[in-house]
Amino acid sequence: MKYLRFFIVVFFPLLAFTTVHKYYISVTEINFIQERKSVQITSRIFIDDFESLLRERYDKSITLAVNSESKTTEQYIEKYLKQKMNFKINGKEVNFDFIGKEYDRDVMICYLEITGVKSISTFEVSNAVLFDLFEDQKNIIKTKINSQQKSHILILQKDKILLSYN
């Protein structure tokens, strides 16, 4: 019994860590602020995953979440997001502005905005962020538009969704 307790206390935690599965997930929140005629978008992406992508795609020396991060790094982040995230409001493609980013523990939070939006009856979002690096990536989309909340999960095979707010 003494050896069993020793095994459980010492070796079980080690075994648990060897079977940990890494999940590839991002969460994007989309809020329509009608008074400001603005769609505010916040996207949370794991730093290590995004860093791997930037290194593979643009520059092998990129390191995120450091004090000495180069201005080029932010330009790469914006460029990539503009390639992988697309939005249509009422059937018309719209552009977003990359406002900036910040880090919170192991997550990079990116702030985007679409301005000049008077009303929304349909909203289409395409989010293929990290699909080119991780086949099992899942991008969760949470919207709050016209006082309606909706959530969807986008995967490699289905990277866009059309939402109706009538």
Steps between C-alpha positions, in 0.01 A plus 500: 500500500788732582649446152165560333467835675858588399424409138181708497666803656822492296434333167135569426555875446787420263281261301222758484734755340613255233143455376407869488349590166561845355190678378511758222228756565441870446204703624372800307234724652305731269285781645290751307489835682217671312541841669862514380422340159780259578563127504765427760688173466724339760692188402687286755769272362761296686836677479709189434276388213501843335873537554559165325291618208683833468837325515402253230335759275707817541809496722657216702633743761161643608425479871167622635427646844841650560594859579723527195237394247566666164247720317525254211346231720180702543490560124524124442217439748277753322590364155420143602169590666390697192572194286321253727202695639228640276166659577187581301225720637164484321666314214774759446866427577641742758853577612614512859763709672763329711496710819774312681576209728596417854606191688328333793697205638518253208248676275537778244193723485452679167265796467327565167226744400260554212371858492210673326248219558143633525310174530552125468250252366756237393857452614738256335828414665784296356776410743779273372755610761761227560326248269810509279714378791267281708242276330310449825478874577156619612398865487213585730287797390279679753281785378280756665311684228162673534472368858528141373782272610617218276798264515655270241812290457686527170724217382731449202223347288250775591679827568209740452149556628216726390291631788159665464371770735146579378 
